[in-house]
Amino acid sequence: MLGITWGTVAVVVLLAFGVGLERQTLKRFHGLGDRIVILWGGRTTVSFEGFPEGRYIRLHEDDAELLTREIPDIVMISPEYSDRETPVRYGKNTANPNITGIWPVYGTMRNIIPDVGGRFINDLDVAQRRRVAMLGDELAEHLFGNLEPVGQQVFLGEVPFTVVGVMQPKTQNSSYNGRDKDRVFIPASTHVALFGNRYVSNFVYRTADATRTEGIERQVYETLGRRYTFDPADEDALSVWDTVEFEKLFGYLFFGFHVFFALVGSFTLTVGGIGVANIMYIVVKERTREIGIKRSVGARRRDILFQFFAETFLIVGIGATFGFLCSWGVVALLSFMPMEEFVGTPTISPLVASVTLTLLAGIAFLAGFFPARKAANLDPVECLRY
């Protein structure tokens, strides 16, 4: 029982760590956004319809309208302008963040949620080119300290902007233009008026069906290829980061982790199973005469088989119960340790429980099958002579 208990603890705790690590990693990754695709202009590598290779493809803001019109599966899209050369100032506090010009839907796609009392950029801000800004949480703390930023004015260069919101803190380990906590978000139209951008830095879009992003990507190449006259098969003409595909890779990676942890834990559980099997062989030998008496008064082979199977499963079941109780205690204690930021919180999920129970059932079956079969195949006459 002790072997089964320890093996159960090994399997459950290792898998719980794997689940916690996976959830924490995905949480950090979703700080970048849910089911988004980031699109940049690239450089052609083949000549096409009289145009030489090596041309830079620079995207315009109105490409967003073209893409949504030609590709109905793109349900959200926003241009993104970036400027890193203009200081942001409040009083004597200064920073040089990424000043980002966007459309309102950008906040939804990128999981940029305003804290209580503030808001994100809205449609009216874009239409009227308002000088309003939303700040990342760490940038707001750097500029304002303990003061309330919303309603205050910051200077982008020499131009005053009213702070309308501060981003809620979020976990983010992936980025392409810097962490959102250190950025300033302003209306795209205001960004163009202030900095004179002719081209967008990139687009961010979301599709209706996350499973079709690869096919939609080909449509994006075809649509923009017609507009800018490049070969749609030239993958370098545009640069695309499909976070859905990236998340799939994470899924495969963590599936491998789970399998590895399950194998490591199952080795310990197997040792416990061998111990149970040895005990059952001893039990069969000690109860040989009992088996002979039962067979002689009418017990069938399957009755003997079931008897020893039941005893095996009882032993494994009791050990597994203690193992699960110990595992819950260990996981509960580990949840109080300051390690969530790095490896997440170990979690006994339904998947962990089901995998462990499956392994236990397999161990119990194998540990009981061979002793039970030996007991069922004993000759009743030889058993009575024993």
C-alpha positions in Angstrom: 0.0 0.0 0.0 2.9 2.4 0.8 4.4 1.7 -2.6 1.1 2.5 -4.3 0.6 5.6 -2.1 4.0 7.0 -3.0 3.6 6.2 -6.7 0.3 7.9 -6.7 1.8 11.0 -5.1 4.6 11.0 -7.7 2.2 10.8 -10.7 -0.3 13.4 -9.3 2.2 16.0 -8.1 4.3 15.8 -11.3 1.3 16.1 -13.5 -0.1 18.9 -11.3 3.2 20.8 -11.8 2.9 20.3 -15.6 -0.7 21.7 -15.6 0.3 24.7 -13.5 3.3 25.5 -15.8 1.2 25.1 -18.9 -1.6 27.4 -17.6 0.9 30.0 -16.5 2.7 30.0 -19.8 -0.5 30.3 -21.8 -1.6 33.1 -19.4 1.6 35.0 -20.1 1.2 34.3 -23.8 -2.4 35.5 -23.9 -1.1 38.8 -22.5 -0.1 39.5 -26.1 -3.7 38.8 -27.3 -6.2 36.1 -28.0 -6.2 34.5 -31.5 -4.5 37.4 -33.2 -2.3 37.7 -36.2 0.3 40.5 -36.6 1.1 41.6 -40.2 4.1 43.6 -41.3 5.2 44.7 -44.8 8.3 42.9 -46.0 10.6 42.8 -49.0 10.1 40.9 -52.2 12.5 38.1 -53.2 11.3 37.5 -56.7 10.5 39.7 -59.7 6.9 40.0 -60.7 5.1 41.5 -63.7 8.0 43.7 -64.6 8.9 44.8 -61.0 12.3 43.7 -59.8 13.0 41.8 -56.6 14.1 43.6 -53.4 11.1 46.0 -53.3 9.9 47.0 -49.9 6.2 46.6 -49.3 4.9 49.4 -47.1 1.4 49.1 -45.9 -1.2 51.9 -45.6 -4.0 52.4 -43.1 -6.7 52.0 -45.8 -5.4 48.5 -46.4 -7.4 47.5 -43.3 -10.7 48.4 -45.1 -9.5 46.5 -48.2 -8.8 43.4 -46.2 -12.1 43.4 -44.3 -14.0 44.0 -47.5 -12.2 41.2 -49.5 -11.8 38.7 -46.6 -15.1 38.5 -44.5 -13.4 36.0 -42.1 -11.3 38.9 -40.7 -13.7 40.2 -38.0 -11.4 42.7 -36.3 -8.4 44.7 -37.6 -6.5 47.7 -36.5 -3.5 49.5 -37.9 -0.6 50.1 -35.5 1.7 53.1 -35.7 4.8 53.3 -33.5 7.1 56.1 -32.4 10.0 55.6 -30.0 11.8 58.9 -30.4 9.4 61.3 -28.6 9.7 61.7 -24.8 6.7 61.5 -22.6 6.7 63.9 -19.6 4.7 64.7 -16.6 6.2 67.4 -14.3 9.9 66.4 -13.9 9.3 62.7 -14.7 10.2 61.7 -18.2 10.2 58.4 -20.2 10.8 57.3 -23.8 8.1 54.7 -24.3 6.6 53.3 -27.6 3.9 55.8 -28.5 1.3 53.6 -30.3 -1.5 54.8 -32.6 -4.4 52.4 -32.9 -8.1 51.9 -33.5 -10.5 51.2 -30.6 -10.8 47.5 -31.4 -7.1 47.1 -30.8 -7.7 47.0 -27.0 -10.1 44.0 -27.4 -7.7 42.0 -29.5 -4.7 42.7 -27.4 -6.4 42.3 -24.0 -5.6 45.8 -23.0 -8.2 46.5 -20.3 -8.6 49.9 -18.6 -8.4 50.0 -14.9 -11.4 51.2 -12.8 -12.2 54.9 -13.5 -10.6 55.0 -17.0 -11.3 53.9 -20.5 -9.6 52.9 -23.7 -9.5 54.9 -27.0 -13.0 55.1 -28.6 -14.4 55.8 -32.1 -15.0 59.5 -31.3 -11.4 60.0 -30.3 -10.3 58.7 -33.7 -12.9 60.6 -35.7 -12.1 63.9 -34.0 -8.3 63.3 -33.7 -8.5 64.0 -30.0 -5.3 64.3 -28.0 -6.1 61.6 -25.5 -3.9 58.8 -24.2 -4.1 55.6 -22.3 -1.0 54.6 -20.4 0.5 51.2 -19.5 0.4 50.6 -15.8 4.1 50.7 -15.1 4.6 53.8 -17.2 1.7 55.5 -15.3 3.4 54.6 -12.0 6.7 56.0 -13.2 5.2 59.3 -14.4 2.6 59.9 -11.6 3.8 57.8 -8.6 0.9 57.7 -6.2 -1.2 60.3 -8.0 -4.3 59.5 -10.0 -3.3 59.7 -13.7 -6.8 59.8 -15.2 -7.8 63.4 -16.1 -4.2 64.6 -15.8 -2.2 65.9 -18.8 1.1 64.5 -20.1 3.3 65.9 -22.8 4.2 63.9 -25.8 7.1 66.0 -26.9 5.6 69.5 -26.5 2.0 68.5 -27.2 -0.3 68.0 -24.2 -2.5 64.9 -24.0 -5.2 64.1 -21.5 -4.9 60.7 -19.8 -8.2 58.9 -20.2 -7.2 55.5 -18.8 -4.5 53.3 -17.3 -4.1 49.7 -18.3 -4.9 47.0 -15.7 -1.8 45.0 -14.9 -1.5 41.8 -16.9 1.0 39.0 -17.3 2.8 39.2 -20.7 5.9 37.4 -21.8 5.6 37.8 -25.5 5.7 41.1 -27.5 6.8 42.6 -30.7 7.0 46.3 -29.9 7.7 46.2 -26.2 5.6 45.3 -23.2 2.2 47.0 -23.1 2.9 48.1 -19.5 5.4 50.5 -20.8 3.5 52.0 -23.8 1.3 55.0 -24.6 -1.8 54.4 -26.7 -3.3 57.2 -28.7 -5.9 57.4 -31.6 -4.4 56.4 -34.9 -5.6 59.6 -36.6 -3.9 61.7 -33.9 -0.7 59.7 -34.3 -0.7 60.5 -38.1 -1.4 64.2 -37.5 1.3 64.5 -34.8 4.1 62.4 -36.4 3.2 62.6 -40.1 3.2 58.8 -40.7 2.7 57.7 -44.3 2.9 54.0 -43.6 1.6 51.9 -40.7 4.1 49.9 -38.7 1.9 46.8 -38.8 -1.7 45.5 -38.6 -3.2 43.4 -35.9 -6.3 41.3 -36.9 -8.5 38.5 -35.6 -10.3 35.9 -37.6 -13.8 34.5 -37.0 -12.4 30.9 -36.9 -9.1 30.3 -35.2 -8.6 27.1 -37.1 -8.6 28.9 -40.5 -5.9 31.4 -39.9 -3.5 29.7 -42.3 -6.0 29.8 -45.2 -6.9 33.4 -44.4 -3.2 34.2 -44.5 -3.0 33.1 -48.1 -6.0 35.3 -48.9 -4.2 38.2 -47.3 -1.2 37.6 -49.5 -3.4 37.4 -52.6 -5.3 40.6 -51.7 -2.3 42.7 -50.9 -0.4 41.1 -53.8 -2.9 42.5 -56.3 -2.7 46.0 -54.7 1.1 46.2 -54.4 1.9 44.0 -57.4 3.9 41.2 -55.8 3.8 37.5 -56.2 1.3 36.0 -53.6 3.6 33.0 -53.3 6.5 35.3 -52.2 6.3 34.7 -48.5 9.0 37.4 -47.8 6.8 40.1 -49.3 4.9 40.2 -46.0 5.8 39.1 -42.5 3.1 37.3 -40.5 3.1 36.2 -36.9 0.2 33.9 -36.3 -0.2 33.5 -32.6 -2.7 30.7 -33.1 0.0 28.5 -34.7 2.4 29.6 -32.0 -0.1 28.5 -29.4 -0.4 25.1 -31.1 3.3 24.6 -30.8 3.0 25.3 -27.1 0.3 22.7 -27.0 2.5 20.0 -28.6 5.4 21.0 -26.3 3.3 20.7 -23.1 1.8 17.4 -24.3 5.3 16.1 -24.4 5.9 17.4 -20.9 2.8 15.7 -19.6 3.7 12.4 -21.2 7.2 12.7 -19.7 5.9 13.5 -16.2 3.4 10.7 -16.5 6.1 8.2 -17.5 8.4 9.3 -14.6 5.6 9.0 -12.1 4.5 5.7 -13.6 7.9 4.1 -13.0 7.5 4.7 -9.2 3.9 3.4 -9.4 5.1 0.3 -11.3 7.5 -0.5 -8.4 4.5 -0.3 -6.1 2.6 -2.6 -8.5 5.4 -5.2 -8.5 5.2 -5.2 -4.7 1.5 -5.8 -4.8 2.0 -8.6 -7.3 4.6 -10.3 -5.1 2.3 -10.1 -2.1 -0.5 -11.6 -4.1 1.7 -14.5 -5.2 2.5 -15.1 -1.5 -1.3 -15.0 -0.7 -2.0 -17.5 -3.4 0.6 -19.9 -2.0 -0.6 -19.4 1.6 -4.2 -20.1 0.7 -3.6 -23.0 -1.7 -5.6 -25.5 0.6 -8.5 -22.9 0.8 -8.5 -22.8 -3.0 -8.7 -26.6 -3.2 -11.6 -26.7 -0.8 -13.6 -24.0 -2.7 -13.0 -25.8 -6.0 -14.0 -29.2 -4.6 -17.4 -27.8 -3.4 -18.2 -26.2 -6.7 -16.3 -22.9 -7.1 -15.5 -22.2 -10.7 -12.2 -20.9 -12.0 -13.7 -17.4 -12.6 -14.8 -17.3 -9.0 -11.2 -17.8 -7.8 -10.0 -15.4 -10.4 -12.5 -12.7 -9.2 -11.6 -13.3 -5.6 -7.9 -12.5 -6.0 -8.6 -9.7 -8.5 -10.9 -8.1 -5.9 -8.2 -8.3 -3.2 -5.7 -6.8 -5.5 -7.9 -3.9 -6.4 -8.7 -3.4 -2.7 -5.1 -3.1 -1.8 -4.4 -0.7 -4.8 -7.6 1.3 -4.0 -6.6 1.9 -0.4 -3.1 2.9 -1.4 -4.4 5.2 -4.1 -6.9 6.9 -1.7 -4.1 7.7 0.7 -1.9 8.8 -2.3 -4.6 11.3 -3.5 -5.1 12.7 0.0 -1.3 13.2 0.4 -1.1 14.7 -3.1 -3.9 17.3 -2.4 -2.0 18.2 0.8 1.3 18.6 -1.0 -0.3 20.7 -3.8 -2.2 22.8 -1.3 1.1 23.6 0.6 2.9 24.3 -2.7 0.3 26.9 -3.6 1.4 29.0 -0.7 5.0 29.2 -2.0 6.0 32.3 -4.0 6.6 30.5 -7.3 3.4 31.3 -9.3 5.2 33.9 -11.5 7.7 31.4 -12.7 6.1 27.9 -12.8 2.5 28.7 -12.0 0.4 27.0 -9.4 0.3 23.2 -9.3 -3.3 22.1 -10.1 -4.9 18.7 -9.8 -7.2 19.0 -12.8 -9.7 16.5 -14.1 -7.1 15.4 -16.7 -4.5 14.8 -14.0 -7.0 12.7 -11.9 -8.2 10.7 -14.9 -4.6 9.9 -16.1 -3.6 8.8 -12.6 -6.7 6.6 -12.2 -6.0 5.1 -15.6 -2.5 4.2 -14.6 -3.7 2.9 -11.2 -6.3 0.7 -12.9 -3.6 -0.7 -15.3 -1.2 -1.4 -12.5 -3.9 -3.1 -10.4 -5.0 -5.2 -13.4 -1.4 -6.4 -14.1 -0.5 -6.9 -10.5 -3.6 -9.0 -9.9 -4.0 -10.9 -13.3 -1.0 -13.2 -13.1 -1.4 -14.3 -9.4 -5.2 -14.6 -9.9 -4.7 -16.7 -13.1 -2.2 -18.9 -11.2 -4.7 -19.4 -8.4 -7.6 -20.2 -10.9 -5.5 -22.8 -12.7 -4.4 -24.8 -9.7 -5.5 -28.4 -9.6 -8.0 -28.9 -6.8 -6.6 -32.4 -5.9 -3.1 -31.1 -5.6 -4.4 -28.1 -3.5 -6.1 -30.5 -1.0 -2.8 -32.5 -0.7 -0.8 -29.2 0.0 
